[in-house]
């Protein structure tokens, strides 16, 4: 597959975080949820399953793209981001169980062959991503497509939202000053717009924008669900 292994990953990542070439994890999470919720509340009929799947899938897709990142002395952002992501996914699963929305059932009702195949694909892709150089394999359409396929086999209710969360991550990273190789490994040269970074005000502005957008979409979804006529 041509994945580059970076044995000096810690030094490289610490430099990038210090120089502000990365987007904060919280911004990625809020953007991933925003993309997923926008789809769930615009292109599909609003339902508890759609909203809960969007929260879990959008978060997972946004965070998994940075699976190779590690916390450094200069920044613990990757660790904080994963803790936030786990909390959101756990909350979504609890809500799913309480409301009987169907996210967990989507996984449980899959055939054993699909479940094992999806889990094996996800594990393999994530391990390869974990040990790849920053912004190579994990920041490509190929990687996002593979993890989305893994979720499609393992939990079909969430796969489209994982895809949207992953793509939102690539778009945001393209806006800062380290190239994103969308077509890796076919084309290793990436694209960057150099518009914002970790240490710039634009990053915080985007984070708050997506957070407020998430809250607005959630409020609309709750209003629709609580005011819809019973079937």
Secondary structure in CASP SS format (residue, H / E / C, confidence):
PFRMAT SS
TARGET T0000
AUTHOR 0000-0000-0000
METHOD secondary structure of the structure
MODEL  1
X C 1.00
X C 1.00
X C 1.00
X C 1.00
X E 1.00
X C 1.00
X C 1.00
X C 1.00
X H 1.00
X H 1.00
X H 1.00
X H 1.00
X H 1.00
X H 1.00
X H 1.00
X H 1.00
X H 1.00
X H 1.00
X H 1.00
X C 1.00
X C 1.00
X C 1.00
X C 1.00
X C 1.00
X H 1.00
X H 1.00
X H 1.00
X H 1.00
X H 1.00
X H 1.00
X H 1.00
X H 1.00
X H 1.00
X H 1.00
X H 1.00
X H 1.00
X H 1.00
X H 1.00
X H 1.00
X H 1.00
X H 1.00
X H 1.00
X C 1.00
X C 1.00
X C 1.00
X C 1.00
X C 1.00
X H 1.00
X H 1.00
X H 1.00
X H 1.00
X H 1.00
X H 1.00
X H 1.00
X H 1.00
X H 1.00
X H 1.00
X H 1.00
X H 1.00
X H 1.00
X H 1.00
X H 1.00
X H 1.00
X H 1.00
X C 1.00
X C 1.00
X C 1.00
X C 1.00
X C 1.00
X C 1.00
X C 1.00
X E 1.00
X C 1.00
X C 1.00
X E 1.00
X C 1.00
X H 1.00
X H 1.00
X H 1.00
X H 1.00
X H 1.00
X H 1.00
X H 1.00
X H 1.00
X H 1.00
X H 1.00
X H 1.00
X H 1.00
X H 1.00
X H 1.00
X H 1.00
X H 1.00
X H 1.00
X H 1.00
X H 1.00
X H 1.00
X H 1.00
X H 1.00
X H 1.00
X C 1.00
X C 1.00
X C 1.00
X H 1.00
X H 1.00
X H 1.00
X H 1.00
X H 1.00
X H 1.00
X C 1.00
X C 1.00
X C 1.00
X H 1.00
X H 1.00
X H 1.00
X H 1.00
X H 1.00
X H 1.00
X H 1.00
X H 1.00
X H 1.00
X H 1.00
X H 1.00
X H 1.00
X H 1.00
X H 1.00
X H 1.00
X H 1.00
X H 1.00
X H 1.00
X H 1.00
X C 1.00
X E 1.00
X C 1.00
X C 1.00
X C 1.00
X C 1.00
X H 1.00
X H 1.00
X H 1.00
X C 1.00
X H 1.00
X H 1.00
X H 1.00
X H 1.00
X H 1.00
X H 1.00
X H 1.00
X H 1.00
X H 1.00
X H 1.00
X H 1.00
X H 1.00
X H 1.00
X H 1.00
X C 1.00
X C 1.00
X C 1.00
X C 1.00
X H 1.00
X H 1.00
X H 1.00
X H 1.00
X H 1.00
X H 1.00
X H 1.00
X H 1.00
X H 1.00
X H 1.00
X H 1.00
X H 1.00
X H 1.00
X H 1.00
X H 1.00
X H 1.00
X C 1.00
X C 1.00
X C 1.00
X C 1.00
X C 1.00
X E 1.00
X C 1.00
X C 1.00
X C 1.00
X C 1.00
X C 1.00
X C 1.00
X C 1.00
X C 1.00
X C 1.00
X C 1.00
X E 1.00
X C 1.00
X C 1.00
X C 1.00
X C 1.00
X C 1.00
X C 1.00
X C 1.00
X C 1.00
X C 1.00
X H 1.00
X H 1.00
X H 1.00
X H 1.00
X H 1.00
X H 1.00
X H 1.00
X H 1.00
X H 1.00
X H 1.00
X H 1.00
X H 1.00
X H 1.00
X H 1.00
X H 1.00
X H 1.00
X H 1.00
X H 1.00
X H 1.00
X H 1.00
X H 1.00
X H 1.00
X H 1.00
X H 1.00
X H 1.00
X H 1.00
X H 1.00
X C 1.00
X C 1.00
X C 1.00
X C 1.00
END
